[in-house]
Amino acid sequence: MTEVLFYHLTESRLEQALPDLLEKSLARGWRVVVQCSSDERRDALDNHLWTYREDSFLPHGSDRDSSGVLQPVLLTVEAGQRANEPHVRFLVDGAVPDTLTGYVRAVYLFDGHDAGQLETARGRWKIEKAAGHAVTYWQQTEEGRWVKKA
């Protein structure tokens, strides 16, 4: 079964939290796919990951590029995109996968100030738990640290 983590963003935006989580995945030797809910969000993250920090960038590409198979991090809007043979699937802004079979880990990142994303996350928690996945819920502290709540 896939380990499924739910990250409840309450103190930072996705653009602040995602790069650190991607870096941790890459440090483990995992390939990653990030599923976005829209082309606009995918393109914004694509630009952001090149410039989010002055001294670093995350090697990545998007499903618009023909080099997707080569990318350690692949940004997509497609629920079934697996061109880079990922170990981890990140789901942002209410994106929903077609399946989590074959992944080591899935990570739902959702904005705690967006009612639609909260509703989607609650629904996915029930679905993933019922499917037998090991689910955990993480919430941010006021300092932006992650604390396991369930």
KOLNU-83466 format. One record per residue: y, z, x of N, C-alpha, C, O in turn; residue in three letters. Coordinates in steps of 0.02 Angstrom, whole numbers, plus 50000, padded with zeros to 5 digits. Layout:
! residues N
[[Y, Z, X], [Y, Z, X], [Y, Z, X], [Y, Z, X], 'Ala'];
...
//
This chain:
! residues 150
[[49941, 50000, 50041], [50000, 50000, 50000], [50063, 50000, 50044], [50062, 50022, 50101], 'Met'];
[[50115, 49976, 50015], [50179, 49971, 50050], [50218, 50036, 50043], [50219, 50066, 49990], 'Thr'];
[[50249, 50057, 50097], [50295, 50114, 50094], [50361, 50088, 50066], [50389, 50041, 50093], 'Glu'];
[[50385, 50118, 50012], [50445, 50094, 49979], [50498, 50149, 49982], [50488, 50204, 49957], 'Val'];
[[50555, 50133, 50012], [50610, 50180, 50019], [50669, 50158, 49976], [50686, 50099, 49974], 'Leu'];
[[50699, 50206, 49942], [50758, 50194, 49901], [50816, 50229, 49935], [50815, 50291, 49942], 'Phe'];
[[50867, 50192, 49955], [50926, 50219, 49988], [50985, 50214, 49940], [51008, 50160, 49923], 'Tyr'];
[[51009, 50272, 49919], [51063, 50279, 49870], [51130, 50286, 49908], [51145, 50338, 49935], 'His'];
[[51168, 50232, 49909], [51232, 50231, 49943], [51285, 50267, 49901], [51302, 50244, 49846], 'Leu'];
[[51309, 50323, 49926], [51361, 50360, 49891], [51425, 50368, 49932], [51479, 50378, 49904], 'Thr'];
[[51419, 50364, 49997], [51476, 50377, 50041], [51497, 50317, 50083], [51552, 50316, 50111], 'Glu'];
[[51455, 50267, 50087], [51472, 50208, 50126], [51453, 50146, 50087], [51417, 50148, 50037], 'Ser'];
[[51477, 50090, 50112], [51460, 50026, 50081], [51399, 49997, 50115], [51379, 50019, 50169], 'Arg'];
[[51370, 49948, 50083], [51311, 49914, 50111], [51325, 49888, 50181], [51283, 49895, 50225], 'Leu'];
[[51383, 49859, 50192], [51401, 49830, 50257], [51401, 49883, 50313], [51391, 49866, 50371], 'Glu'];
[[51412, 49946, 50295], [51411, 49999, 50345], [51341, 50025, 50358], [51323, 50041, 50414], 'Gln'];
[[51300, 50029, 50306], [51233, 50059, 50311], [51180, 50010, 50335], [51136, 50029, 50374], 'Ala'];
[[51183, 49949, 50313], [51129, 49901, 50327], [51118, 49887, 50401], [51060, 49888, 50423], 'Leu'];
[[51170, 49875, 50441], [51157, 49859, 50512], [51116, 49912, 50549], [51071, 49895, 50587], 'Pro'];
[[51130, 49976, 50538], [51092, 50029, 50571], [51019, 50028, 50550], [50974, 50037, 50592], 'Asp'];
[[51006, 50017, 50486], [50937, 50015, 50462], [50900, 49954, 50489], [50841, 49957, 50505], 'Leu'];
[[50935, 49898, 50495], [50905, 49838, 50524], [50889, 49849, 50598], [50835, 49830, 50621], 'Leu'];
[[50935, 49880, 50634], [50924, 49894, 50705], [50862, 49938, 50715], [50823, 49926, 50761], 'Glu'];
[[50853, 49987, 50672], [50795, 50032, 50677], [50730, 49993, 50664], [50680, 50005, 50697], 'Lys'];
[[50732, 49947, 50617], [50673, 49906, 50603], [50656, 49862, 50662], [50598, 49856, 50682], 'Ser'];
[[50706, 49830, 50691], [50695, 49786, 50749], [50670, 49826, 50809], [50628, 49802, 50847], 'Leu'];
[[50695, 49888, 50817], [50672, 49930, 50872], [50598, 49947, 50867], [50565, 49961, 50917], 'Ala'];
[[50572, 49945, 50807], [50500, 49957, 50796], [50459, 49894, 50805], [50397, 49895, 50800], 'Arg'];
[[50493, 49839, 50820], [50457, 49776, 50829], [50444, 49739, 50764], [50404, 49692, 50762], 'Gly'];
[[50476, 49760, 50711], [50466, 49729, 50645], [50512, 49670, 50635], [50570, 49671, 50658], 'Trp'];
[[50488, 49619, 50601], [50529, 49564, 50578], [50550, 49581, 50507], [50513, 49614, 50470], 'Arg'];
[[50610, 49559, 50488], [50640, 49582, 50426], [50665, 49523, 50384], [50690, 49474, 50411], 'Val'];
[[50659, 49529, 50319], [50692, 49485, 50272], [50738, 49528, 50229], [50718, 49581, 50206], 'Val'];
[[50799, 49505, 50219], [50848, 49540, 50176], [50860, 49496, 50116], [50888, 49441, 50122], 'Val'];
[[50839, 49520, 50058], [50847, 49482, 49996], [50911, 49504, 49961], [50919, 49562, 49943], 'Gln'];
[[50957, 49456, 49952], [51021, 49469, 49919], [51018, 49443, 49847], [50974, 49403, 49829], 'Cys'];
[[51065, 49465, 49807], [51066, 49445, 49737], [51107, 49381, 49725], [51105, 49354, 49670], 'Ser'];
[[51144, 49358, 49776], [51184, 49298, 49766], [51195, 49262, 49833], [51191, 49293, 49886], 'Ser'];
[[51210, 49198, 49829], [51227, 49159, 49889], [51289, 49188, 49923], [51293, 49191, 49984], 'Asp'];
[[51337, 49210, 49883], [51400, 49238, 49911], [51386, 49301, 49951], [51415, 49310, 50005], 'Glu'];
[[51343, 49344, 49926], [51327, 49406, 49962], [51288, 49390, 50026], [51302, 49418, 50078], 'Arg'];
[[51241, 49344, 50021], [51202, 49323, 50080], [51250, 49297, 50134], [51244, 49316, 50193], 'Arg'];
[[51297, 49253, 50115], [51343, 49224, 50163], [51390, 49276, 50193], [51406, 49272, 50252], 'Asp'];
[[51412, 49324, 50152], [51456, 49377, 50177], [51418, 49421, 50228], [51446, 49439, 50279], 'Ala'];
[[51355, 49438, 50213], [51316, 49477, 50260], [51301, 49438, 50323], [51301, 49465, 50378], 'Leu'];
[[51289, 49373, 50316], [51277, 49330, 50373], [51337, 49334, 50422], [51327, 49343, 50482], 'Asp'];
[[51397, 49328, 50396], [51457, 49334, 50438], [51465, 49404, 50467], [51482, 49412, 50525], 'Asn'];
[[51452, 49454, 50426], [51462, 49523, 50446], [51416, 49544, 50504], [51437, 49580, 50549], 'His'];
[[51354, 49522, 50502], [51306, 49544, 50553], [51321, 49516, 50623], [51293, 49541, 50672], 'Leu'];
[[51364, 49466, 50627], [51385, 49441, 50693], [51443, 49483, 50721], [51453, 49484, 50781], 'Trp'];
[[51480, 49517, 50678], [51542, 49549, 50700], [51548, 49623, 50682], [51601, 49652, 50691], 'Thr'];
[[51496, 49654, 50655], [51502, 49722, 50629], [51519, 49774, 50683], [51544, 49828, 50667], 'Tyr'];
[[51504, 49758, 50746], [51521, 49803, 50801], [51543, 49761, 50860], [51515, 49708, 50874], 'Arg'];
[[51594, 49784, 50895], [51622, 49745, 50951], [51572, 49734, 51008], [51574, 49682, 51041], 'Glu'];
[[51529, 49783, 51020], [51484, 49779, 51077], [51414, 49754, 51060], [51370, 49756, 51103], 'Asp'];
[[51403, 49731, 50999], [51336, 49711, 50980], [51337, 49664, 50920], [51388, 49657, 50885], 'Ser'];
[[51281, 49632, 50908], [51270, 49592, 50848], [51196, 49595, 50833], [51156, 49613, 50876], 'Phe'];
[[51178, 49578, 50773], [51108, 49575, 50755], [51085, 49502, 50754], [51114, 49462, 50717], 'Leu'];
[[51035, 49484, 50792], [51010, 49416, 50789], [50980, 49403, 50720], [50936, 49440, 50697], 'Pro'];
[[51004, 49351, 50689], [50982, 49337, 50621], [50998, 49265, 50601], [51032, 49229, 50638], 'His'];
[[50973, 49246, 50544], [50989, 49181, 50515], [50982, 49187, 50440], [50964, 49240, 50414], 'Gly'];
[[50995, 49133, 50405], [50989, 49134, 50333], [50944, 49078, 50309], [50927, 49033, 50348], 'Ser'];
[[50925, 49080, 50246], [50881, 49029, 50219], [50917, 48962, 50211], [50887, 48912, 50191], 'Asp'];
[[50982, 48959, 50228], [51019, 48896, 50230], [51002, 48857, 50293], [51011, 48796, 50296], 'Arg'];
[[50979, 48893, 50344], [50965, 48863, 50410], [50892, 48841, 50414], [50848, 48869, 50380], 'Asp'];
[[50879, 48791, 50454], [50810, 48768, 50464], [50772, 48813, 50513], [50711, 48805, 50520], 'Ser'];
[[50806, 48859, 50546], [50774, 48902, 50597], [50748, 48968, 50569], [50735, 49014, 50607], 'Ser'];
[[50742, 48973, 50504], [50721, 49037, 50473], [50658, 49066, 50501], [50652, 49127, 50508], 'Gly'];
[[50609, 49024, 50517], [50546, 49047, 50542], [50554, 49084, 50609], [50512, 49127, 50626], 'Val'];
[[50605, 49069, 50647], [50616, 49098, 50712], [50656, 49163, 50711], [50660, 49197, 50761], 'Leu'];
[[50685, 49180, 50655], [50733, 49235, 50651], [50699, 49304, 50645], [50654, 49312, 50604], 'Gln'];
[[50721, 49353, 50685], [50696, 49422, 50676], [50721, 49453, 50611], [50688, 49495, 50582], 'Pro'];
[[50781, 49431, 50589], [50809, 49452, 50525], [50829, 49389, 50487], [50867, 49348, 50512], 'Val'];
[[50802, 49381, 50427], [50816, 49322, 50387], [50848, 49344, 50322], [50821, 49385, 50285], 'Leu'];
[[50907, 49317, 50308], [50944, 49331, 50246], [50926, 49278, 50195], [50926, 49218, 50211], 'Leu'];
[[50912, 49299, 50133], [50891, 49252, 50082], [50912, 49275, 50012], [50932, 49332, 50002], 'Thr'];
[[50908, 49230, 49965], [50916, 49246, 49894], [50851, 49235, 49857], [50846, 49248, 49797], 'Val'];
[[50801, 49210, 49892], [50736, 49193, 49862], [50689, 49253, 49862], [50678, 49284, 49914], 'Glu'];
[[50662, 49269, 49803], [50618, 49327, 49796], [50554, 49321, 49836], [50525, 49372, 49854], 'Ala'];
[[50531, 49261, 49849], [50468, 49253, 49885], [50476, 49229, 49957], [50426, 49212, 49989], 'Gly'];
[[50536, 49227, 49983], [50549, 49202, 50051], [50513, 49244, 50103], [50524, 49305, 50107], 'Gln'];
[[50470, 49212, 50143], [50434, 49246, 50197], [50428, 49202, 50258], [50381, 49209, 50297], 'Arg'];
[[50475, 49157, 50268], [50471, 49108, 50322], [50464, 49140, 50391], [50430, 49111, 50434], 'Ala'];
[[50494, 49197, 50402], [50491, 49229, 50468], [50434, 49280, 50473], [50433, 49320, 50520], 'Asn'];
[[50388, 49279, 50425], [50330, 49325, 50424], [50351, 49398, 50433], [50331, 49431, 50481], 'Glu'];
[[50393, 49423, 50387], [50422, 49490, 50394], [50372, 49546, 50382], [50324, 49540, 50344], 'Pro'];
[[50386, 49602, 50415], [50350, 49664, 50403], [50386, 49706, 50351], [50355, 49745, 50314], 'His'];
[[50453, 49698, 50347], [50495, 49738, 50304], [50538, 49693, 50260], [50562, 49641, 50282], 'Val'];
[[50546, 49713, 50197], [50589, 49677, 50151], [50643, 49726, 50127], [50628, 49777, 50098], 'Arg'];
[[50706, 49708, 50141], [50763, 49745, 50115], [50787, 49710, 50052], [50790, 49648, 50050], 'Phe'];
[[50803, 49748, 50001], [50826, 49721, 49937], [50894, 49753, 49923], [50899, 49814, 49917], 'Leu'];
[[50945, 49711, 49917], [51013, 49737, 49909], [51046, 49710, 49846], [51029, 49657, 49821], 'Val'];
[[51094, 49749, 49821], [51134, 49729, 49763], [51092, 49714, 49701], [51110, 49670, 49661], 'Asp'];
[[51037, 49749, 49691], [50996, 49739, 49632], [50946, 49683, 49638], [50915, 49664, 49588], 'Gly'];
[[50936, 49656, 49698], [50885, 49604, 49707], [50815, 49634, 49694], [50803, 49692, 49708], 'Ala'];
[[50771, 49592, 49666], [50704, 49613, 49647], [50654, 49565, 49679], [50662, 49504, 49673], 'Val'];
[[50601, 49591, 49711], [50552, 49547, 49744], [50502, 49520, 49693], [50495, 49546, 49638], 'Pro'];
[[50467, 49467, 49713], [50412, 49444, 49670], [50351, 49487, 49682], [50311, 49498, 49635], 'Asp'];
[[50341, 49512, 49743], [50287, 49557, 49760], [50304, 49594, 49824], [50344, 49571, 49864], 'Thr'];
[[50273, 49652, 49833], [50280, 49689, 49896], [50215, 49688, 49936], [50209, 49721, 49987], 'Leu'];
[[50166, 49652, 49911], [50102, 49646, 49946], [50113, 49615, 50014], [50148, 49564, 50021], 'Thr'];
[[50083, 49645, 50064], [50086, 49618, 50132], [50142, 49646, 50175], [50146, 49630, 50234], 'Gly'];
[[50184, 49688, 50147], [50238, 49718, 50186], [50217, 49788, 50209], [50182, 49824, 50173], 'Tyr'];
[[50240, 49807, 50268], [50231, 49876, 50292], [50278, 49921, 50252], [50260, 49976, 50233], 'Val'];
[[50340, 49896, 50242], [50392, 49936, 50209], [50437, 49892, 50168], [50449, 49834, 50185], 'Arg'];
[[50462, 49920, 50114], [50514, 49888, 50073], [50570, 49939, 50066], [50557, 49999, 50058], 'Ala'];
[[50632, 49914, 50068], [50690, 49959, 50065], [50739, 49933, 50013], [50767, 49879, 50020], 'Val'];
[[50749, 49973, 49961], [50800, 49958, 49911], [50863, 49995, 49930], [50862, 50056, 49936], 'Tyr'];
[[50917, 49959, 49940], [50983, 49989, 49953], [51025, 49976, 49892], [51035, 49918, 49873], 'Leu'];
[[51051, 50029, 49861], [51090, 50019, 49800], [51152, 50063, 49799], [51152, 50119, 49824], 'Phe'];
[[51205, 50035, 49771], [51270, 50067, 49767], [51270, 50118, 49710], [51260, 50101, 49652], 'Asp'];
[[51282, 50181, 49728], [51283, 50234, 49679], [51341, 50232, 49631], [51343, 50270, 49583], 'Gly'];
[[51389, 50188, 49644], [51447, 50181, 49600], [51442, 50120, 49555], [51490, 50103, 49520], 'His'];
[[51385, 50087, 49556], [51374, 50027, 49516], [51318, 50041, 49465], [51260, 50048, 49484], 'Asp'];
[[51337, 50045, 49402], [51289, 50063, 49349], [51230, 50015, 49346], [51173, 50037, 49335], 'Ala'];
[[51243, 49951, 49355], [51189, 49902, 49353], [51138, 49912, 49409], [51078, 49907, 49399], 'Gly'];
[[51164, 49925, 49469], [51119, 49937, 49526], [51079, 50001, 49518], [51021, 50005, 49536], 'Gln'];
[[51111, 50053, 49490], [51075, 50116, 49477], [51019, 50105, 49427], [50963, 50130, 49437], 'Leu'];
[[51032, 50068, 49375], [50982, 50054, 49324], [50924, 50015, 49353], [50865, 50029, 49340], 'Glu'];
[[50940, 49964, 49393], [50887, 49924, 49425], [50845, 49967, 49471], [50784, 49962, 49470], 'Thr'];
[[50877, 50010, 49511], [50840, 50053, 49557], [50794, 50101, 49520], [50737, 50112, 49540], 'Ala'];
[[50818, 50130, 49466], [50775, 50175, 49426], [50715, 50138, 49398], [50659, 50164, 49398], 'Arg'];
[[50727, 50078, 49374], [50672, 50038, 49347], [50621, 50019, 49401], [50561, 50022, 49390], 'Gly'];
[[50646, 50001, 49460], [50602, 49982, 49515], [50563, 50042, 49541], [50506, 50035, 49561], 'Arg'];
[[50594, 50101, 49540], [50559, 50162, 49561], [50496, 50171, 49518], [50442, 50183, 49544], 'Trp'];
[[50504, 50165, 49453], [50447, 50173, 49407], [50394, 50119, 49420], [50334, 50134, 49420], 'Lys'];
[[50416, 50057, 49429], [50369, 50002, 49441], [50331, 50012, 49506], [50270, 50004, 49508], 'Ile'];
[[50366, 50028, 49560], [50334, 50035, 49625], [50287, 50095, 49627], [50234, 50092, 49657], 'Glu'];
[[50308, 50149, 49595], [50265, 50208, 49592], [50202, 50194, 49552], [50147, 50212, 49572], 'Lys'];
[[50209, 50160, 49495], [50152, 50143, 49453], [50105, 50094, 49489], [50045, 50094, 49476], 'Ala'];
[[50132, 50053, 49534], [50091, 50006, 49572], [50052, 50041, 49628], [50011, 50010, 49662], 'Ala'];
[[50066, 50106, 49639], [50030, 50144, 49689], [50062, 50146, 49758], [50032, 50171, 49805], 'Gly'];
[[50122, 50120, 49763], [50157, 50122, 49827], [50182, 50193, 49842], [50195, 50231, 49796], 'His'];
[[50187, 50209, 49906], [50215, 50274, 49927], [50291, 50267, 49923], [50321, 50233, 49965], 'Ala'];
[[50323, 50300, 49875], [50395, 50293, 49865], [50431, 50357, 49887], [50408, 50412, 49875], 'Val'];
[[50490, 50347, 49918], [50533, 50403, 49936], [50605, 50384, 49919], [50624, 50325, 49919], 'Thr'];
[[50644, 50435, 49905], [50713, 50427, 49885], [50758, 50462, 49935], [50748, 50521, 49950], 'Tyr'];
[[50808, 50425, 49961], [50854, 50451, 50011], [50925, 50445, 49984], [50944, 50394, 49957], 'Trp'];
[[50964, 50499, 49993], [51033, 50498, 49970], [51079, 50517, 50028], [51059, 50555, 50072], 'Gln'];
[[51139, 50491, 50027], [51187, 50506, 50080], [51221, 50573, 50068], [51234, 50593, 50011], 'Gln'];
[[51234, 50607, 50123], [51276, 50667, 50121], [51349, 50645, 50125], [51362, 50585, 50134], 'Thr'];
[[51395, 50691, 50119], [51466, 50675, 50125], [51483, 50646, 50194], [51531, 50608, 50201], 'Glu'];
[[51443, 50664, 50245], [51453, 50638, 50312], [51420, 50570, 50322], [51427, 50540, 50376], 'Glu'];
[[51385, 50545, 50272], [51353, 50480, 50277], [51282, 50482, 50305], [51252, 50430, 50315], 'Gly'];
[[51255, 50542, 50317], [51186, 50549, 50342], [51138, 50541, 50283], [51156, 50552, 50225], 'Arg'];
[[51076, 50522, 50298], [51025, 50514, 50247], [50983, 50577, 50241], [50960, 50604, 50291], 'Trp'];
[[50974, 50600, 50179], [50933, 50659, 50165], [50880, 50638, 50114], [50895, 50608, 50062], 'Val'];
[[50817, 50655, 50130], [50762, 50639, 50085], [50764, 50687, 50026], [50762, 50748, 50035], 'Lys'];
[[50768, 50659, 49965], [50772, 50700, 49904], [50708, 50699, 49864], [50695, 50746, 49826], 'Lys'];
[[50668, 50648, 49871], [50605, 50644, 49834], [50556, 50599, 49870], [50500, 50589, 49847], 'Ala'];
//
